[in-house]
Amino acid sequence: MQMKAKYMIYSFTAAMTLLLSACVEEKIEKGAPDPADCMGVYFVEEQENLTKHILEKGKDDKTLEFIVRRINADTEADVPFMVQAYTIEKDESYTDTSYCEVLENADDLFEFGEIYFKEGQKETTLKVWFDDIEIGKTYTCTMSITDPMYVSQYEDNSSSVTFEVQMFDWKKIGKATYRD
């Protein structure tokens, strides 16, 4: 009998909790609109260069191009963007299989063109050059447009892209190939 009483008290408490919590009225506030002259600039997600690039020193092109579009093309625009680059390196302080991200100065490794739109132009390209990357390291670079004047906070389009670049110097020795 005592077990049945505990079950009834538990059930009553749970029912009251649900009933009283359902009575709380939520206030939903409308978000701030985009600025009236927001251009809606975004990176095209379906482009080939958004992958890992393994290149051979002296043979492969050291330039990538990224397609950038905008919704509002009423005026010309020079769109500011931020860049962050890092490498993945072995962390000797933990175990043999520990790795960590090491921030790099992107301006020392990459040279970036500009995102520039002429009046009425809806699509442009952003060029990235990387002549000074170290052989054998993998560099990950993220480019982001964050200014609300250029990026809509309500659009589903991507305001940032990430790519990886790795350069190797292959040596030919007869029929085999090895990497330094």
C-alpha positions in Angstrom: 0.0 0.0 0.0 2.8 2.3 0.8 4.3 1.8 -2.7 1.0 2.8 -4.3 0.8 6.0 -2.2 4.3 7.0 -3.3 3.4 6.3 -6.9 0.3 8.4 -6.6 2.2 11.3 -5.0 4.9 11.1 -7.7 2.2 11.1 -10.5 0.4 14.0 -8.9 3.6 16.0 -8.6 4.6 15.3 -12.2 1.2 16.3 -13.5 1.2 19.5 -11.5 4.6 20.4 -12.7 3.6 19.9 -16.3 0.4 21.8 -15.9 2.0 24.8 -14.2 4.9 25.0 -16.6 2.5 24.9 -19.6 0.8 28.1 -18.2 4.0 30.3 -18.6 3.4 32.6 -21.5 6.5 33.1 -23.7 7.4 36.4 -25.1 8.7 36.2 -28.6 10.3 39.3 -29.9 10.9 40.2 -33.5 14.6 40.3 -34.4 16.3 43.5 -35.7 16.0 43.7 -39.5 18.9 43.8 -41.8 20.1 47.3 -42.7 18.1 48.7 -45.6 21.1 48.8 -47.9 22.4 45.3 -46.9 23.9 43.6 -50.0 23.5 40.0 -49.0 27.1 39.0 -50.0 27.8 35.2 -49.8 30.3 32.6 -50.9 29.0 30.0 -53.3 29.1 26.6 -51.5 29.1 24.4 -54.6 32.6 25.3 -55.9 35.6 23.0 -56.6 38.1 24.9 -54.5 36.4 24.2 -51.1 38.4 21.0 -50.6 41.9 19.9 -49.6 44.5 20.7 -52.2 47.6 18.6 -52.4 50.0 20.2 -54.8 53.5 19.5 -56.2 56.1 22.2 -55.9 57.1 23.8 -59.2 54.3 22.0 -61.2 50.9 23.0 -59.7 49.4 26.4 -59.8 49.7 28.3 -56.4 46.4 30.2 -56.9 42.8 29.5 -56.0 39.7 31.4 -57.0 36.5 31.5 -55.0 33.1 32.6 -56.3 31.4 35.4 -54.3 27.8 36.6 -55.1 25.4 39.2 -53.7 21.7 39.7 -53.7 21.5 43.5 -53.8 23.6 44.8 -56.7 22.4 48.5 -56.6 25.8 50.0 -55.8 29.5 49.2 -56.2 31.2 47.6 -53.2 34.6 46.7 -51.9 33.6 44.0 -49.3 35.8 43.6 -46.2 36.6 40.1 -45.0 38.5 38.4 -42.2 41.0 35.6 -42.6 42.2 33.0 -40.1 44.8 30.3 -40.9 46.2 27.5 -38.8 48.2 24.2 -39.1 47.7 20.9 -37.4 50.8 19.9 -35.5 51.8 17.0 -33.3 51.5 17.9 -29.6 54.5 16.3 -27.9 53.4 17.2 -24.4 50.6 14.5 -24.3 50.9 11.3 -26.3 52.2 10.2 -29.7 48.8 10.7 -31.3 47.9 14.1 -29.8 47.6 17.0 -32.3 46.7 20.6 -31.8 45.8 23.6 -34.0 48.5 26.2 -34.2 47.4 29.7 -35.4 49.4 31.1 -38.2 49.7 34.7 -39.5 47.6 34.4 -42.7 49.2 37.5 -44.3 52.6 35.8 -44.1 51.4 32.7 -45.9 48.7 33.8 -48.3 48.1 36.8 -50.4 44.4 37.8 -50.9 42.8 39.7 -53.7 39.7 41.7 -53.0 36.0 41.1 -53.1 34.9 43.9 -55.4 31.6 44.4 -57.2 30.8 47.0 -59.8 27.4 48.6 -59.8 24.9 46.0 -61.1 27.4 43.1 -60.8 26.1 40.1 -58.9 29.1 37.8 -59.0 32.8 38.2 -58.7 35.9 36.1 -57.8 38.3 36.3 -54.9 41.8 35.1 -55.7 44.2 33.6 -53.1 47.9 33.1 -53.8 50.2 31.0 -51.6 53.8 31.1 -52.7 55.3 31.1 -49.2 53.8 28.0 -47.6 56.2 25.4 -46.1 56.6 22.1 -47.8 54.9 19.2 -46.1 52.6 21.2 -43.8 48.8 21.3 -44.2 47.4 24.8 -43.9 43.7 25.4 -43.2 42.4 28.9 -44.1 39.0 30.3 -43.3 37.7 33.5 -45.0 34.7 35.2 -43.4 32.5 38.2 -44.2 31.1 39.6 -40.9 30.0 43.2 -41.5 26.1 43.4 -41.3 26.2 46.0 -44.1 27.3 43.2 -46.5 26.0 39.9 -44.9 22.3 39.2 -44.2 21.7 37.6 -40.9 18.5 36.0 -42.2 19.7 34.5 -45.5 20.7 30.8 -45.7 23.8 31.5 -47.7 27.3 31.0 -46.4 29.3 34.0 -45.2 32.5 32.0 -44.7 34.5 29.3 -46.5 37.3 27.0 -45.5 40.0 25.4 -47.7 43.2 23.4 -47.1 46.5 23.5 -49.0 49.4 21.2 -48.7 52.6 21.5 -50.8 55.0 18.6 -51.5 58.4 18.4 -53.3 58.4 15.1 -55.1 61.7 13.6 -56.1 62.0 11.2 -59.1 64.2 8.2 -58.6 63.8 5.8 -61.4 60.4 4.2 -61.4 59.6 5.1 -57.8 58.6 8.4 -56.3 59.2 9.5 -52.7 58.4 12.5 -50.6 60.9 14.5 -48.6 
